[in-house]
Amino acid sequence: MSDQQNTTREQRLIANIKKWTGERLIGDDCAVLPSQMLVTADTLVENSHFIIPGISFPDLGWKSLAVNLSDIAAMCGRPRFAVVNLTLPPQVTDRDIEMLYGGIVDCARAYRCRIVGGDLTAGSIIVISITLIADTHENGISLRSAAKTGDVVICTGDFGASAAGLWLMKAKLAGFPHCSNKHFRPLPRLCESWSLIRNSDGRAAAMDASDGLADALVQIGRSSAVGMEVDEAAIPIHQQTQDVARLAGADAMDWALYGGEDYELVATIAAERWLRMQQLPNNTFKKIGTVTDKHSTILLKGAGGRSYPLTLDKTFQPWS
Amino acid sequence: MSDQQNTTREQRLIANIKKWTGERLIGDDCAVLPSQMLVTADTLVENSHFIIPGISFPDLGWKSLAVNLSDIAAMCGRPRFAVVNLTLPPQVTDRDIEMLYGGIVDCARAYRCRIVGGDLTAGSIIVISITLIADTHENGISLRSAAKTGDVVICTGDFGASAAGLWLMKAKLAGFPHCSNKHFRPLPRLCESWSLIRNSDGRAAAMDASDGLADALVQIGRSSAVGMEVDEAAIPIHQQTQDVARLAGADAMDWALYGGEDYELVATIAAERWLRMQQLPNNTFKKIGTVTDKHSTILLKGAGGRSYPLTLDKTFQPWS
């Protein structure tokens, strides 16, 4: 599994952009500014990331801010200010915009950040681009590059549910609220991230699994020049996700690894910190593997001791 | 001329967004954050703000950052960090993206701000959304609401040239570099804005004329609850703009008032400050009128003493 194979066009472009701009602040989930601020930006594009009416305007508003908050959670920051850029086609009504903003404001209130400005433009498709400014946590920042051999690989929540929610939407099926909620109203793991940085004494590697669990594991491995062994049986998959996968004739583990949009945290911390952290009454992280010294090789240990390396071939790649 | 008539859909939506979010930081060219920071965001959308190949990728890159820098200039801030969100269709090549970034980087270097991050997404049209973070100037902030009766109305540069440049592009004509440059490579008036805030002792009303001179005058008048008398003959219009208007069978004054995209500063300062400022050897502002106590009434004084109120009917309104 060479690095070549696992490089998407997006990753190549980001590497180029670093070169063109001469900037070292680019590349993690957020940029870290000299003044102890974090800045991140994420864009949702109609027909690439969502379709109308597949998603309701309130859900679209919630999700467009939540995906940015999740990038802040990936670095354990404290969200402060959001700037909301909307590009809207003429057929979007004032009432639609009110509902869209309703969702944004609900999410902003839940996670205590302020909407301080933005821009409205006309265009042929809906584009929602939000920039979020956050303070760094007083205990430190979690970087993708901070993983060390011997660390424990941990995660929040469960995986594959968002892919299941997407399938349900396309199939026009209801009755699996966990999956639909994970897809339409993701809950960024901010409190969990603060717990992580506090309990890791400021040295944790983390990333949000917005492009799938496999992508998060590979990115952390590559940035930290380490490998991982991950126990398939330990990867949390919700019962509803299993049920929907059965309905869809899909593999729930494939959804978990490659589906994306779960907005859970994937992190590594020192083994002795994990021993302490897992005993905390409010701990929500689960151990799924360990960090090895095999540079960029993510081994999945399946049932019966079978082991195979993870590939990113199946990852969501709008750029391929 | 009632306020009703002069309220665009965009202005109504912004008023609503303030209500929905309960935020007072929204509404001027930038949001002013509690920590003496300014944040602004502007989006350029293919087929709304530009067409390919009407604009080259390097020019598009330059312009997309320049329009944001112009919003910072409107509040006399010092640009620091830019976050660049690109939505790109599959037919945009790596080489196109390199040229686009080349233009962004050229502009960032010229105006000394750093590109610290961003996001790449796929979509059916090109959308460039840049968020800019700036420090406030040590002498203060210019607000749209700071104009007072008796102030002098001043501006930088000249007006209508960008509209002329747009016409030239559509007509596939060359030979008027002032107009083409103003349209494709606007120069945000940052140094000028710092001179303004220094020489006004920190009390100036300002706005960039991105939606036209008429819009800027009306917005400052409305925000400050004042009126203005503007001398038509004093409005600077470049000779090339006059020439292109003649070719186009258009009215150069219409382009100046309503064409938009000139990215010049329109400001008001106390009359006694202006007396001092206009004598400075490097002063680049010109006086075009005075502030009156007639709330929201902008009177244009034409040739022969004829006076007429300004209306926004002809203003660029993607939202109407």
Boltz contact constraints between the chains, C-beta under 6 A:
constraints:
  - contact:
      token1: [A, 10]
      token2: [B, 120]
      max_distance: 6.0
  - contact:
      token1: [A, 13]
      token2: [B, 120]
      max_distance: 6.0
  - contact:
      token1: [A, 20]
      token2: [B, 101]
      max_distance: 6.0
  - contact:
      token1: [A, 20]
      token2: [B, 105]
      max_distance: 6.0
  - contact:
      token1: [A, 21]
      token2: [B, 105]
      max_distance: 6.0
  - contact:
      token1: [A, 21]
      token2: [B, 115]
      max_distance: 6.0
  - contact:
      token1: [A, 23]
      token2: [B, 115]
      max_distance: 6.0
  - contact:
      token1: [A, 25]
      token2: [B, 116]
      max_distance: 6.0
  - contact:
      token1: [A, 26]
      token2: [B, 117]
      max_distance: 6.0
  - contact:
      token1: [A, 31]
      token2: [B, 116]
      max_distance: 6.0
  - contact:
      token1: [A, 31]
      token2: [B, 117]
      max_distance: 6.0
  - contact:
      token1: [A, 33]
      token2: [B, 81]
      max_distance: 6.0
  - contact:
      token1: [A, 39]
      token2: [B, 83]
      max_distance: 6.0
  - contact:
      token1: [A, 39]
      token2: [B, 117]
      max_distance: 6.0
  - contact:
      token1: [A, 41]
      token2: [B, 83]
      max_distance: 6.0
  - contact:
      token1: [A, 41]
      token2: [B, 85]
      max_distance: 6.0
  - contact:
      token1: [A, 41]
      token2: [B, 118]
      max_distance: 6.0
  - contact:
      token1: [A, 41]
      token2: [B, 119]
      max_distance: 6.0
  - contact:
      token1: [A, 42]
      token2: [B, 119]
      max_distance: 6.0
  - contact:
      token1: [A, 43]
      token2: [B, 85]
      max_distance: 6.0
  - contact:
      token1: [A, 43]
      token2: [B, 87]
      max_distance: 6.0
  - contact:
      token1: [A, 43]
      token2: [B, 119]
      max_distance: 6.0
  - contact:
      token1: [A, 43]
      token2: [B, 121]
      max_distance: 6.0
  - contact:
      token1: [A, 45]
      token2: [B, 87]
      max_distance: 6.0
  - contact:
      token1: [A, 45]
      token2: [B, 121]
      max_distance: 6.0
  - contact:
      token1: [A, 45]
      token2: [B, 123]
      max_distance: 6.0
  - contact:
      token1: [A, 48]
      token2: [B, 122]
      max_distance: 6.0
  - contact:
      token1: [A, 48]
      token2: [B, 123]
      max_distance: 6.0
  - contact:
      token1: [A, 81]
      token2: [B, 33]
      max_distance: 6.0
  - contact:
      token1: [A, 83]
      token2: [B, 39]
      max_distance: 6.0
  - contact:
      token1: [A, 83]
      token2: [B, 41]
      max_distance: 6.0
  - contact:
      token1: [A, 83]
      token2: [B, 131]
      max_distance: 6.0
  - contact:
      token1: [A, 85]
      token2: [B, 41]
      max_distance: 6.0
  - contact:
      token1: [A, 85]
      token2: [B, 43]
      max_distance: 6.0
  - contact:
      token1: [A, 85]
      token2: [B, 129]
      max_distance: 6.0
  - contact:
      token1: [A, 87]
      token2: [B, 43]
      max_distance: 6.0
  - contact:
      token1: [A, 87]
      token2: [B, 45]
      max_distance: 6.0
  - contact:
      token1: [A, 87]
      token2: [B, 127]
      max_distance: 6.0
  - contact:
      token1: [A, 101]
      token2: [B, 20]
      max_distance: 6.0
  - contact:
      token1: [A, 105]
      token2: [B, 20]
      max_distance: 6.0
  - contact:
      token1: [A, 105]
      token2: [B, 21]
      max_distance: 6.0
  - contact:
      token1: [A, 115]
      token2: [B, 21]
      max_distance: 6.0
  - contact:
      token1: [A, 115]
      token2: [B, 23]
      max_distance: 6.0
  - contact:
      token1: [A, 116]
      token2: [B, 25]
      max_distance: 6.0
  - contact:
      token1: [A, 116]
      token2: [B, 31]
      max_distance: 6.0
  - contact:
      token1: [A, 117]
      token2: [B, 26]
      max_distance: 6.0
  - contact:
      token1: [A, 117]
      token2: [B, 31]
      max_distance: 6.0
  - contact:
      token1: [A, 117]
      token2: [B, 39]
      max_distance: 6.0
  - contact:
      token1: [A, 118]
      token2: [B, 41]
      max_distance: 6.0
  - contact:
      token1: [A, 119]
      token2: [B, 41]
      max_distance: 6.0
  - contact:
      token1: [A, 119]
      token2: [B, 42]
      max_distance: 6.0
  - contact:
      token1: [A, 119]
      token2: [B, 43]
      max_distance: 6.0
  - contact:
      token1: [A, 120]
      token2: [B, 10]
      max_distance: 6.0
  - contact:
      token1: [A, 120]
      token2: [B, 13]
      max_distance: 6.0
  - contact:
      token1: [A, 121]
      token2: [B, 43]
      max_distance: 6.0
  - contact:
      token1: [A, 121]
      token2: [B, 45]
      max_distance: 6.0
  - contact:
      token1: [A, 122]
      token2: [B, 48]
      max_distance: 6.0
  - contact:
      token1: [A, 122]
      token2: [B, 318]
      max_distance: 6.0
  - contact:
      token1: [A, 123]
      token2: [B, 45]
      max_distance: 6.0
  - contact:
      token1: [A, 123]
      token2: [B, 48]
      max_distance: 6.0
  - contact:
      token1: [A, 127]
      token2: [B, 87]
      max_distance: 6.0
  - contact:
      token1: [A, 127]
      token2: [B, 127]
      max_distance: 6.0
  - contact:
      token1: [A, 129]
      token2: [B, 85]
      max_distance: 6.0
  - contact:
      token1: [A, 129]
      token2: [B, 129]
      max_distance: 6.0
  - contact:
      token1: [A, 131]
      token2: [B, 83]
      max_distance: 6.0
  - contact:
      token1: [A, 131]
      token2: [B, 131]
      max_distance: 6.0
  - contact:
      token1: [A, 318]
      token2: [B, 122]
      max_distance: 6.0
